[in-house]
Amino acid sequence: MSGHVDGVGEILSIAPVGRYVEIWIKAPVQLAKYLAEKARARWMV
């Protein structure tokens, strides 16, 4: 990724899900309007 930093999140968990990894991130409420309710990015493990 590239760009500027609008805020800092906290990694809540990282868990393997089949061939993928699920990552839950807590973000500041001020950034909520910029975040998708459900987003998916997949990388092969």
HELIX and SHEET records of a PDB file:
HELIX    1   1 VAL A   29  TYR A   34  5                                   6    
SHEET    1   A 2 GLU A  10  VAL A  17  0                                        
SHEET    2   A 2 TYR A  20  LYS A  26 -1                                        
END                                                                             
